Amino acid sequence: MTIRQPVVSVLGHVDHGKTKLLDRIRGTSVQAREAGAITQHIGATEVPIEHIYKVCGPLMGKKKFDVPGLLFIDTPGHHSFITLRARGGSLADIAVLVIDIREGIMPQTIESIKILRQYKTPFVIALNKVDTIQGWQCEEGRPFVLSERQQQDHSLNAFNDRLYSIIGDLSMEGINANRYDQIEDFTQTVALVPISAKEGEGIPDLLLMLIGLAQRFLEAQLASEDGPGRGTILEIKEEKGLGKTLDMILYSGVLRQGDTVALGTRGAPIVTKVKAILKPKPLDEIMDPRDRFDKVKELHAAAGVKVACQNMEGVVAGAPLRVVKSDKDPAVKELTEETSVKIDVVEQGVTIKADAIGSLEALAYEAKAAGIPIRKYGLGDISGRDIRETGAAKGEQFNRVILAFNVGISKDAQSLLESEPVRVFSNAVVYRLIEDYTEWVEESKRQSEADKRAEFPFPAKIKILPNHVFRASKPAIVGIRVLAGRVRPGLKLIGEDGRPLGKIRSLRDGEDPVKEAKQGDEVACAIDDITIGRQANEEDVLYVDLLASTVKEMPKFGITADEQQVLDEVLRIKRREEPFWGM
């Protein structure tokens, strides 16, 4: 059985070294003057097995592999990963998660882990920037397992401190990880490979891990096919002299010049013909823009290339490409189903928008996990229609929301936001977008509960302080201590016998008026309709007069144990006269 090279995606937090890693993998052959040993494709980097044998020689000896090499997707980052799909799953057969040994787990690291789990993609961790460990001595192209033996004790101790800290943080995210050379069962433990992308150290270990895991665990899914080509579109670009072109990964089958292909769009697929298939020249010539590509008539998976077609109107990144016999080919219908996003919607919920099919599915996946209902979804920038429809959404304010991932907002939509009751949340990290929304919902609910509390009185009691009667009546002004709960102007008071004892006009702390006094506060209190020495005296305890109709609702607002005790006391006072008061 012939097997193809696996597609490898690189993920990680910004500035953790994803691009540097790919540059290092690409650049090795240039320094070795091996023109063509590594071929750079637009959107992909092909690493032939012969080059891996050379780089990994000190680790491999004479061991050989059936896997013909590695195809790195050269659009590093978590976003490209969720944008690119194949057969409804991830385009990548295996992934590399890059983590900066100094910074450890960061927001996009966590998101990358979530995405890898969502697509069930096996991965290894490249623990980058070991060269930043104090005293660490790097040597270009040296395997980590050989480098470790040359380091001084204080550098090894510092390295191990960071290593085990990150392993601990990964375990908090549900990832069981360990150094690759200390793992017995790779199905249970994620391999962690220390590297320096800057210096090239540890790159042999990483390449060997990838090729070894692909050989051992992915052989069945890498079985080569000679049938009609299947690919995924990375980007749509304008090329000088060529016009609009597609950067794509062919992950299965064969693609030939002149083939009829179906291309995914936001609507019905386009059926068109392949005018040209272009491959870049060897790496040491790729910077020459005058002679950048070679035309090829036939291409076998897996490969990354640039394709020109007769018609590409409406094609979107992340969409599939299929070789078909005609527009009646059953594969066209299959492609229609694959490009149609299947997201469960309800009558009341939020609107979600994203830039690509995979992004939209990832956002919907995280929304569902967070219990956020979705009313509507779509691709592309937020339009005026999106704002109007969201503004007219039924139900509470939490439904009049748009969650936007990696899309802009049209001028029409922006102007409508000033008048429509719509809230737009936008973030470049999917799970942070979900967090922003849920935090807003929780804060809004807290504020709503606070507003409701302000609508009617809650359990509270006060004590008139001795030697603090400043005026006996009209209004009475006394010093009070709040024994439990909170009091504010406008609340009516009762005595321990249930008799009405006036209404709080105002509260002051020294010369400053206060809107509210809480348990433990001592303030000056002006009380209407009461005379101190007649209806009340110093050291009397007064209660806030409650409404019978609101007693049942109070537990919903999370009253404290002290407030509950006051409520029980008021119930006893009230039920002396009305046995069923507040029931």
N, C-alpha and C positions, 0 to 999 in steps of 0.2 A: 504494500500500500504506500503510495506517495503522499507525503504530507506537506502542507504549505507552511510558510513562516507565520507565526502568530502576530496579531496586531497588539501592540503595547501602547497603552496610554499613560501619560505622566500627569499626576495630580498633586496638589499641595497648596499651602498658604502662599500669599503673595510674598515675593522676595526670599523665599526659602531655597531657591536655586533650581527651579524646574528648567528654565531656559538655559542656564549655565550647564546643567547636566547634559542636555541635548547637544549643546555646542561642543562639549567635551567629547561626547560619543562621536559626533560628526568629524571633529577636528583631528582626531588621532591619526587618521590615515594621511591627512595633508602633511603633518609633521613627519610621518614615515615615508613620504613621497610615493605612496601607493595610489596612483591615480585610478579611481574607480573602485577601490576596495570598499568604500562606503558610498552609496549613491544617494544624493539628496533629491527628494521629490518635493514638489510644492505640496505642503501639507503632511509630508511623511519623510522619514529617514530610514533607508533600508540598510541593515547591517548584515552582510553575508556571513555564512558560517565560517568561511576561510579566515575572515578577519577576526572572528571570535576565537578561533583556534590560536591565532597569533597572539592576541591580547591576553588570553587566558592560559597561555602555555605553561607558566610556572605552577598553575593550579591543576591543570588537566592531565599533563603527561601525554600519553598517546590515546586517550579516550576520544571516541568519535560519537557524533549525534546524527540522527535521521532528519531532525529539524533543519531546514535549509538556511535559517537565519532569523532575524527579528525585524519587524516593521514597526518603528515608533511613529505614533501619530504626532506630528510636529505642530500641534496647537495646544501647548501645555496649559493646564489649569482645569479646575473642576467644571467650569462652565462648558468648555468644549466637550467634556466627557458626557454630560447629560444631553447635549445637543445632538450627539452622534449616536445613531442607533443602527442595529442590524437585526432583522427578523423580530422586531419588537423588543429586543433586549439591547445590551450595550454592544457597540461596535468592537470594543476592545476584548481580546481573549484573556489578557492579563494586564495588570496595572502596576505602576510604581508610584507609591505615595512618598513624596519628599518632605522630610521634616528637618528643620534647622536645629542642630544639637544644642544651640544656645537658647533659642526661644521656646522649643518644645511644641506642645499642642496649642494651636491657635484656631480662631473661628473657621477659616476655610479648611483647616485640617479636619475638624469635626464634620463639616459639611461633606468633605470628600469621603470620609468613612461612611456617612449615611448613604451617599450615592452608591458606593461600592457594595454596600449591603443590599440596597434596593435592587440593583442589577445582578446580585450574586456573582460578582466578578472577583476571581482570586487576585491577590496582590502581594507585593513585597514592599518593605519600607526602606527607602534610602535615607539613612541618617547622615545628613550632609553637614559640611563645614567642620569636620574634625580638625582641620588645619587651624581653627581658632582656639583649640584647647591649648592652654599655656604650656609652652615648651615642646609641643608636638612637632616632630620632624617629619615632613612629607618628602616623598620621592615620586616623581611623575611616573604614572603607570604601574606603581608597585601595588600588589594585592594587600588588602588590609591585614590578613592573617600573617603576612611576612613583616609588615610595618610594625605591628603591635610588639613584636619581639625586640625591636630596636629602640623602643621608647623608654624614657626614664620613669622611675617609680612614681614621682609626683605627677607626671603627665597622665600616666595610666590611671592613677587614683582619681584625678579630676575627670577623666573620660568616663570612668565607671560610675562616678557620682551622677553625671548627666545621663548616662545610658539607663541606669536603674530608675532614675526619676521619671524619665520618659516612658519606660516600660510600665511603671506604676500608674502614670496618667493614662496610658493606653488601656490598662485594665479597667480603669474607671469608665471608659467608653465601651467596655465589653470586648476588647481586643486582647487576646493572649499572644504576646510577642516575645521573641528572644533573639539573641544573636544567631545568625544563620548557621554558624559553625558549631552551635551548641544545641541544635534542634534534633530530636529523634523522630518525631512524627510531624511532617509538614502539612498534614490534613487538619491538625489540631492547633498548630502554632504558626503565627505569621513571622516570616523571616525578616530580620532586621539587619541591613547591611551598612556598616559605617563607611562613608566615602568623603572625599573632598573633590567636588566637581571643579573647583578652581585649580587644584593641583593635579588632578587625575588619579589620585590615590583611591584604591577601593573599587575603581571602575571594572577591573577584571572580575572581582568577586560578584558584582552586581550582574554583569552580563552572563556569567556562568550560572548564577542562580536562576535567571530568567530562562535561559535555554534549557537548563536542567529540569526545572519545573514544567516547562512546556512539553518536553520530551516525555516526562514521567506521567503527568496527569492530564494533558490536553490532546494526546495523540488522536483520539477518536474524533474530536471536534475540528481537528486540523486536517482531516482527510481531504486530499485534493480532489476537486471535481472538474470535469471537462465540459460540463453542460453550459447553458446560457449564463452569462455573467450577471452577478449581483453586486451592487455597490452602494455606498453611502456618500452623499455629496457633503463636502466639508465647507466650501465657500463658493460664491459666485463672484468672479472678478473680471475686470476689463483688462485685456492684454494688448499692448501696442502691436498693431499689425494683424491681430487675431479677432479683436472685438471681445464680446462676452464669452467667457470660458467657465468650465466647472472644475474645481479642484475636488478630487474624489478618491476614495479608497475602494478598490475592487477586492472584496473579501471572499468571493466564491466564483468559480467558473471562469469563462473566457470572454473577453471583449475584443471585437475586431472592428477595424475601420469599415464603415458602410453598414454596420449592424443597425437594425431598427431597435430603438430603446424607448422605454416609458420612463418619464421623469416625474417625481412627486412635486405637487404644488399645494397651495392652500385649498384648492378646489379639485376639479377632475384632473387626472394625470395628463401630461403632454406626451404624445407619441411622435417621435421624430427620428432622424438618422444621425449617426456619428460621422462627422466630417473629418475629424482628426484626433489622434491619440498622441500626446506629446510627453516625452520623458526628458528630464534634464540630462545634460552631459555630465561626465565625471566631476567630482567635487572640486578639483583644483581649477576647473574652468567655469564653475557655475556663476561666478561673479561677473562674467562677461555678458552684458545684456544684449549684445548684437547676435549672439549665437547660443541662445540659452537652452533650447530644447532639441531633441531628436524626435522625428516622427517615427512611430512604430505602427505596423499594420495589425499586430496581434499582441494581446496582453493576457497573461495568466495570473490568477490570484495567488498570494495576496500582494497587492502593489498599490502604490500611491502615484497618481498621474494627473495630468491636466487634459480635459476633453473639450473639444469644440463640437457643438451640435447645430443643426439647422434652425431649431426653434427652442429657446429656453425661457420664454416669457412666463413669469410667475413662479419659477422654480425657487425653492426655499432651502436654506442650510439645514442639514440634518435629514433631508428627504431622501428616499431611496432611488436608485437607478436599476432598471431591469432590462435585460436583452429580451425582446419579444419578436414574434413572427409578424404580427400586425396589430392594429388597434382592437381586433377581436380576440386576441390572445387571452386565455384565462389569467395569465400573469398580470394583465392590466387591472383586472378586477381585484386580484390579490393586493396589488400595489395601492389601489384605492382604499382598501380596508386598512392597510398598514399605515397610510398617511392620515387616515381619519383618526382623530384623537378620541379615545373612549374614556370619558370622565363622567362619573355619576353626578347628576345635578338634582336639585330640589327646588321647590317653589320659592322658598325664602333662604337667601344666603348671599355670599359675597360674589363679586366678579373677579376673575383672575385673567391676567394677560402676560404673555411671554413672547420671546423672539423666535423660538423654534419649537418643534414638536416635542423633542426630548425635554426641553426646559419646562414646557407647559405641564408635561406629565410629572416631572419631578416636583413642581410646585403643588400640583393637585395631590400628589402622594403625601407630601409633608402636611398639607392642609387637612387631609383626611385623618392623618395620624394625630393631629392636634385637635380633632373634633370640630373643625371649621367647615360648615356647609357651603357648597358652591352652587350658585344660581346660574351663572353663565361663565363661559371661558372663550378665549380667542387668541390668535396670533397677531403680532404686530403692535404698532404704537397705539396709545389710547386715543380714541376718536371722540368727536363731539357726541356722536350717537351713544357711545359707551357711557359718557357722563349723563346724558339725558335719561337713558334707560335705568342706570343705577340710581339716579336721583328719584325716579318714580317707583323704586322697589318697595314692595309691601313689607310690613313689619317694623321692627325697631331700627334704630340708627346703625346698629352693627351690620345690617344688610346693605346699607348704602355706602359700600366700601369697594375700592378696586385695589387688588394686590398686584403690583407690576414688577416683573423681573426682566431686567435688561431691555426695556423698551422705553421710548420717549413718549411725549404727550404733544399732540398737535396744538397749533395756535387756537383753533376753534375750541378744542377741549379745555385749554388753559383759561380762556375767557369765560367759558361756561361755569368753571369752578367757583367763580366769584358770586354766582347767583344760585347754583344748585347745591343742595345739602349733601355733597359727596365728599368723602375722605379718600385720598389716594396715598397708599403706602408703596414706597419703592426702595429696593435694596439689591445689591449685587450678590448677596449671599442668601440662598433660599431660606435656610432655617432662621436667619436673622430677620428676614421679612416676616416670617410667621411669628417670631418672638415680638417684633414691633407691634404687630396687630393684636396679639393676645394681651400684651402689657397695656395697650391702649384700652382694650375692652375691660380689663380688670380695674384700671384706674377710673374709667367712666362709670362702672358699676359702683365703685366705692364712692365716687362723687354723687351719684344718683341716690345712694343710700343716705349720704350726709344731708342731701337736700330734703329727702323724705323725713329724716329725723327733725329737721328744722320746721317741718310743717305742723308737728304736734308735740306736746310735752313728753319727756321721758323721765323715768324714775330718778329722783334726786332729793336730797334733804340737806338743810342748812342749820347752823346754830348761831343764834345772836350772841355775840361776844360780850362778856361783862366789861363794864366801863367804856363801852364804845357806842353809846347812844348820842348821836350828834344833833338830832332833831327828833322830837316825839311824834310829829304828825305833819300832814299836808306838804310834802310827803314825809313819812318817817325816814330818817337816814341813820342807819346802824352799820356797825362792823359785823361781818358774818364770816364764818368758816364753812366751806363746802365739805360736808361729811362724806357724801357719796354722789356719784353722777356728775351732771353738769347743769348749770343754771344760766339763763340769759334774760335780757329784758323782755317783757311781755308775758312771762309765765305767772299763772295764778298760784297762790300758796294756801295751804290748809294747816291747821294745827293737829296735834296728836289725837284730838277728840273729833276731828273731821270738820271743824268749823272753818269757814272761809276767813282768810287772814290777809286780804289785799292782793296786790299785783305788783310785780317788780317793774319799776319805771326805768331804772338805769343801774349800771355797775361802774365803779371807779377803782383804779389802782393808783393811789396817790392822787395826782391831778389828772391822770389820763383815763379817759373812758375806755372800758373794755366790752367787747361783744359777748364774751362768755367767760365764766369762771368754772374750773373743773375741780375735782376732788383734791383737797389739800390746800386750795387757794384761800387766802384771806383778803377780802375786798370790802369797800364801802358799798352799801346797797340802799337805794332809794325805793321805798315801798308805798304805793298809793293805798288809800282807803283803810288805814290802820293807825291806831294810836298806841305807842309804846307805854306800858303802865296800865292799859285797860285790856285790849284784846291779846296783847303779847308782852312778854317781859324779857329782860336779859337772861341768857342761858337757855331760853326756850328752843326746842327743836321744831322746825317747820318743814313741811313736805311740799313738793311740787304737786299741784292738783292734776290728776290724770283724766283722760277721756276714756270712758268705758268701752267705746267702739274701737279703740286702738290697742287695748291690752293684748289681744291675741296676736297682733302683728309684731309686737316688740321682739320676740325671740329671733325673728328673721333678720334683724339688724345686728345680731351679735352682742346683746347687752352683757355687761360684765357681771361677775359674781356679786359685787357690791350693789350694782343696780338691781339685780334680781332680788337681793335681800330687801332693798327698799321697796321694790314692787310688792313683795309678799307683805310687808308692813302696811302699805297703803291698802292692799286688798283686805287685810284684817280690819282696818279702820272703816273702809267703805261698807263692808259686809255686815257691820253692826246694825246699820239701818236698812241695807238692801242685801239680803243673803245671796242673791245671784248676780251681783254687780260684776261686770267685766267678763261674764261667761258667754 
